Amino acid sequence: MVVTAVASAVGLVVDDRVLVGAPIWSKPFKFAVSFVAYCLSLAWMLSLLPRGRRVGWWAGTVVALASLVEMLIIVGQVLRGKRSHFNHATPFDEALFNAMAVTVVFLWLGTLAVAVLLLRARIADRASAWAMRCGIVLALAGAAVGFLMTRPAPGQRRGVSEVVGAHSVGVPDGGPAMPLTGWSTTGGDLRIAHFVGMHALQLLPLLVMVLAALAPRFRRLADERVRLRLVLLASGVYAAAFALVLWQALRGQPLIHPDGVTLAAAGVVLAAAALGTYGSLRAPTPAPTRVTATGAAATDTPREFAS
């Protein structure tokens, strides 16, 4: 995928062809970069499993092979000057798109197998464990958004239309779009929720790393229970943000032009995040209990909570 990303970057420079309103090499470039992050994250998580490594190896191999097949089809269609997604123009194009649909299912099932292993695994640091678990569950939800894109858009009919399916909602694909991402600026875009959900796989574990790095400077973060509360809060807020951008897209609303209802919902999510963070940092953590020589339970009360 790294090699494909570099080759696609070269294609963006030397090939001026445009397909569906975007440079023709932009899709393989974005997919390759995304797969680099996705596969590295899964590989790191698999390395932390205390048990089930053999099953994890097979699941990871399925994900890697499915990703490879999908990229071969995307790049092959770029070389032909054809769109890879939703293309039913000829029997060959339709067969390629159907093959991509099968690879996506296998990729999703392979990731699901890794998620089950992580949910069952006993990982010493609970904050890290729950960041990985929540991240991979949200990634599965984000990947599942792709299935919504295969539904016929208004005016499309299976077996008749050359294109069946769309990224955009309420407007045709290929219209005015945001720079770099290519997300629609005139209608809803399902790729936003797809992107947000998939990259929880990196962002939630990254949060744990940031909290651990800040722990020497902020005494409260040195407590694993505080870090766990913050990770669970962040996971809940992230899930709410994912649901919000998906709901916004399904209503045919551009990300950068939210209506009052969307802004109000976003305000509620932000307020919950702020109050939850304050509560997570302020709430006292229960002191660990030890047994004295006489057999009685004693509490090691931290000095900051001693009366």
C-alpha positions as CSV (number, residue, x, y, z in Angstrom):
1,M,0.0,0.0,0.0
2,V,2.9,2.4,0.6
3,V,4.2,1.6,-2.9
4,T,0.7,2.2,-4.3
5,A,0.4,5.5,-2.5
6,V,3.7,6.7,-3.9
7,A,2.8,5.5,-7.4
8,S,-0.6,7.2,-7.2
9,A,1.1,10.5,-6.0
10,V,3.2,10.4,-9.1
11,G,0.1,9.8,-11.1
12,L,-1.6,12.9,-9.6
13,V,1.4,14.9,-10.9
14,V,1.9,13.5,-14.4
15,D,-1.7,12.4,-15.3
16,D,-4.2,15.2,-15.8
17,R,-7.2,13.1,-16.4
18,V,-10.3,13.8,-14.4
19,L,-13.0,11.2,-13.5
20,V,-16.3,12.0,-11.7
21,G,-15.1,15.6,-10.9
22,A,-11.8,14.5,-9.3
23,P,-8.2,13.7,-10.5
24,I,-8.3,10.1,-11.7
25,W,-5.4,9.0,-9.3
26,S,-6.9,10.6,-6.2
27,K,-9.0,7.5,-5.3
28,P,-6.2,5.0,-5.4
29,F,-4.0,7.5,-3.5
30,K,-6.6,8.0,-0.7
31,F,-7.4,4.3,-0.5
32,A,-3.7,3.3,-0.3
33,V,-3.0,5.8,2.5
34,S,-6.1,4.7,4.4
35,F,-5.1,1.0,4.1
36,V,-1.6,1.8,5.4
37,A,-3.1,3.2,8.6
38,Y,-5.7,0.6,8.8
39,C,-3.4,-2.4,8.4
40,L,-0.7,-1.0,10.6
41,S,-3.3,-0.5,13.4
42,L,-4.6,-4.0,13.1
43,A,-1.1,-5.5,13.1
44,W,-0.2,-3.6,16.2
45,M,-3.4,-4.7,18.0
46,L,-2.8,-8.3,17.0
47,S,0.7,-8.2,18.5
48,L,-0.8,-7.4,21.9
49,L,-3.1,-10.5,22.0
50,P,-2.1,-12.9,24.8
51,R,-4.1,-15.7,23.2
52,G,-5.7,-16.5,19.9
53,R,-2.7,-15.5,17.9
54,R,-3.2,-18.2,15.3
55,V,-6.8,-17.0,14.6
56,G,-5.6,-13.4,14.6
57,W,-2.9,-14.3,12.0
58,W,-5.6,-15.7,9.7
59,A,-7.9,-12.8,10.3
60,G,-5.1,-10.3,9.5
61,T,-4.2,-12.3,6.4
62,V,-7.8,-12.1,5.1
63,V,-7.8,-8.4,5.7
64,A,-4.5,-7.9,3.8
65,L,-5.5,-10.1,0.9
66,A,-9.0,-8.4,0.6
67,S,-7.3,-5.0,0.6
68,L,-4.8,-6.1,-2.1
69,V,-7.6,-7.4,-4.4
70,E,-9.6,-4.2,-4.0
71,M,-6.6,-2.0,-4.7
72,L,-5.7,-4.1,-7.8
73,I,-9.2,-3.5,-9.2
74,I,-9.2,0.3,-8.4
75,V,-5.8,0.8,-10.0
76,G,-6.7,-1.4,-13.0
77,Q,-9.8,0.7,-13.6
78,V,-7.8,3.9,-13.3
79,L,-5.4,2.6,-16.0
80,R,-8.5,1.9,-18.2
81,G,-9.9,5.3,-17.5
82,K,-13.0,3.8,-15.9
83,R,-14.7,4.3,-12.6
84,S,-14.3,1.4,-10.2
85,H,-17.2,2.0,-7.8
86,F,-20.8,1.6,-8.8
87,N,-19.9,0.9,-12.4
88,H,-22.4,-1.3,-14.3
89,A,-21.7,0.0,-17.8
90,T,-20.5,-3.3,-19.2
91,P,-20.6,-6.9,-17.9
92,F,-16.8,-6.7,-17.2
93,D,-17.1,-3.5,-15.2
94,E,-20.0,-4.9,-13.3
95,A,-18.1,-8.1,-12.5
96,L,-15.2,-6.0,-11.2
97,F,-17.4,-4.0,-9.0
98,N,-19.1,-7.1,-7.7
99,A,-15.7,-8.6,-6.9
100,M,-14.9,-5.5,-4.9
101,A,-18.1,-5.9,-3.0
102,V,-17.0,-9.4,-2.1
103,T,-13.6,-8.3,-0.9
104,V,-15.2,-5.6,1.3
105,V,-17.3,-8.3,3.0
106,F,-14.3,-10.4,3.6
107,L,-12.4,-7.4,4.9
108,W,-15.2,-6.6,7.3
109,L,-15.5,-10.2,8.5
110,G,-11.7,-10.3,9.1
111,T,-11.9,-7.1,11.1
112,L,-14.8,-8.5,13.1
113,A,-12.8,-11.6,14.0
114,V,-10.0,-9.3,15.3
115,A,-12.6,-7.3,17.3
116,V,-13.9,-10.5,18.9
117,L,-10.4,-11.5,19.9
118,L,-9.8,-8.0,21.4
119,L,-13.1,-8.1,23.3
120,R,-12.1,-11.5,24.9
121,A,-8.4,-10.6,25.5
122,R,-7.1,-9.8,29.0
123,I,-4.8,-6.7,28.5
124,A,-3.2,-5.4,31.6
125,D,-3.8,-1.7,30.9
126,R,-7.5,-1.3,30.9
127,A,-7.5,2.2,29.2
128,S,-5.5,0.8,26.3
129,A,-7.7,-2.3,26.1
130,W,-10.9,-0.3,25.9
131,A,-9.5,2.2,23.4
132,M,-8.7,-0.7,21.1
133,R,-12.0,-2.4,21.6
134,C,-14.1,0.8,21.1
135,G,-11.9,1.8,18.2
136,I,-12.3,-1.4,16.3
137,V,-16.1,-1.5,16.9
138,L,-16.4,2.0,15.6
139,A,-14.2,1.1,12.6
140,L,-16.6,-1.8,11.8
141,A,-19.5,0.6,12.0
142,G,-17.7,3.1,9.7
143,A,-16.9,0.3,7.2
144,A,-20.5,-0.8,7.2
145,V,-21.5,2.7,6.0
146,G,-20.0,1.6,2.6
147,F,-22.9,-0.8,2.2
148,L,-25.3,2.2,2.2
149,M,-23.5,3.7,-0.8
150,T,-24.5,0.7,-3.0
151,R,-28.2,1.6,-2.9
152,P,-29.6,3.0,-6.1
153,A,-29.8,6.8,-6.0
154,P,-32.9,8.6,-7.3
155,G,-33.2,7.9,-11.0
156,Q,-31.0,4.8,-11.0
157,R,-32.3,1.3,-11.7
158,R,-30.5,-2.0,-11.3
159,G,-30.1,-3.7,-14.6
160,V,-30.7,-0.6,-16.5
161,S,-28.5,2.3,-15.3
162,E,-24.8,2.3,-16.0
163,V,-24.1,3.6,-12.5
164,V,-25.9,2.2,-9.5
165,G,-25.0,3.7,-6.1
166,A,-23.4,7.0,-5.0
167,H,-21.4,8.6,-2.3
168,S,-23.5,11.7,-2.3
169,V,-27.1,12.1,-1.0
170,G,-29.5,14.5,-2.7
171,V,-27.1,15.5,-5.4
172,P,-25.2,13.7,-8.1
173,D,-21.6,12.5,-7.5
174,G,-18.9,14.7,-9.0
175,G,-20.4,18.1,-8.1
176,P,-18.8,20.9,-6.1
177,A,-16.6,19.4,-3.4
178,M,-14.2,20.3,-0.5
179,P,-10.5,20.4,-1.4
180,L,-8.4,17.4,-0.6
181,T,-11.2,15.2,0.8
182,G,-13.6,15.6,-2.2
183,W,-16.6,15.6,0.1
184,S,-19.7,17.3,-1.4
185,T,-20.4,20.9,-0.5
186,T,-23.9,20.9,-2.0
187,G,-25.4,17.7,-0.5
188,G,-24.9,14.9,2.0
189,D,-21.8,12.7,1.7
190,L,-21.7,9.2,3.2
191,R,-17.9,9.2,2.9
192,I,-17.7,11.5,5.9
193,A,-19.2,9.0,8.3
194,H,-17.2,6.2,6.6
195,F,-14.0,8.2,7.2
196,V,-14.8,9.2,10.8
197,G,-15.8,5.7,11.8
198,M,-12.8,3.9,10.2
199,H,-10.2,6.2,11.8
200,A,-11.4,5.6,15.3
201,L,-9.1,2.6,15.0
202,Q,-6.1,5.1,15.2
203,L,-7.5,8.1,17.1
204,L,-8.7,6.3,20.3
205,P,-5.4,4.4,20.9
206,L,-3.6,7.6,20.1
207,L,-5.6,9.3,22.9
208,V,-4.3,6.7,25.3
209,M,-0.7,7.4,24.2
210,V,-1.2,11.2,24.7
211,L,-2.7,10.6,28.2
212,A,0.2,8.4,29.2
213,A,2.7,11.0,27.9
214,L,1.0,13.7,29.9
215,A,0.8,11.6,33.1
216,P,4.2,12.7,34.5
217,R,3.1,16.4,34.4
218,F,-0.5,15.9,35.5
219,R,-0.9,13.7,38.6
220,R,-4.5,12.8,38.0
221,L,-3.6,11.2,34.7
222,A,-1.1,8.9,36.4
223,D,-4.1,7.1,37.8
224,E,-5.2,4.3,35.4
225,R,-8.8,4.6,36.5
226,V,-8.9,8.3,35.4
227,R,-7.4,7.4,32.1
228,L,-10.0,4.7,31.7
229,R,-12.8,7.1,32.4
230,L,-11.5,9.5,29.9
231,V,-11.1,6.8,27.2
232,L,-14.7,5.6,27.8
233,L,-16.0,9.2,27.6
234,A,-14.0,9.8,24.4
235,S,-15.4,6.7,22.9
236,G,-18.9,7.7,23.7
237,V,-18.4,11.2,22.3
238,Y,-16.7,9.8,19.2
239,A,-19.7,7.4,18.6
240,A,-22.1,10.3,19.0
241,A,-20.1,12.4,16.5
242,F,-20.1,9.5,14.0
243,A,-23.8,9.1,14.4
244,L,-24.3,12.8,13.9
245,V,-22.3,13.1,10.6
246,L,-24.1,10.0,9.3
247,W,-27.5,11.4,10.2
248,Q,-26.5,14.7,8.6
249,A,-25.4,13.0,5.4
250,L,-28.5,10.9,5.1
251,R,-30.6,14.1,5.3
252,G,-28.8,15.4,2.2
253,Q,-27.0,18.1,4.2
254,P,-23.4,19.2,3.4
255,L,-20.9,18.9,6.3
256,I,-19.9,22.6,6.0
257,H,-23.5,23.9,5.8
258,P,-25.3,22.4,8.9
259,D,-28.8,23.5,9.8
260,G,-30.0,24.6,13.2
261,V,-31.0,21.0,14.3
262,T,-27.5,19.7,13.4
263,L,-25.8,22.6,15.2
264,A,-28.0,22.0,18.3
265,A,-27.1,18.3,18.3
266,A,-23.4,19.1,17.9
267,G,-23.7,21.5,20.8
268,V,-25.2,18.8,23.0
269,V,-22.3,16.4,22.1
270,L,-19.7,19.1,22.9
271,A,-21.4,20.0,26.2
272,A,-21.5,16.3,27.2
273,A,-17.8,16.0,26.3
274,A,-16.9,19.1,28.4
275,L,-19.0,18.0,31.4
276,G,-17.8,14.4,31.2
277,T,-14.1,15.5,31.1
278,Y,-14.6,17.7,34.1
279,G,-16.3,15.0,36.0
280,S,-13.8,12.3,35.0
281,L,-10.9,14.5,36.3
282,R,-12.7,15.7,39.5
283,A,-14.3,12.5,40.6
284,P,-12.3,10.8,43.4
285,T,-11.0,7.4,42.7
286,P,-11.6,4.7,45.3
287,A,-8.5,3.8,47.3
288,P,-7.1,0.3,46.9
289,T,-8.0,-2.0,49.8
290,R,-5.3,-4.2,51.5
291,V,-5.6,-6.8,54.2
292,T,-3.7,-6.1,57.5
293,A,-1.8,-8.6,59.5
294,T,-4.9,-9.1,61.7
295,G,-7.0,-9.9,58.7
296,A,-9.0,-6.6,58.7
297,A,-9.4,-4.6,55.5
298,A,-7.5,-1.3,55.4
299,T,-7.7,1.5,52.9
300,D,-4.7,3.2,51.4
301,T,-6.2,6.7,51.1
302,P,-4.2,9.0,48.9
303,R,-3.1,12.2,50.7
304,E,-5.1,14.4,48.3
305,F,-8.3,12.8,49.4
306,A,-7.5,12.4,53.1
307,S,-9.8,14.3,55.4
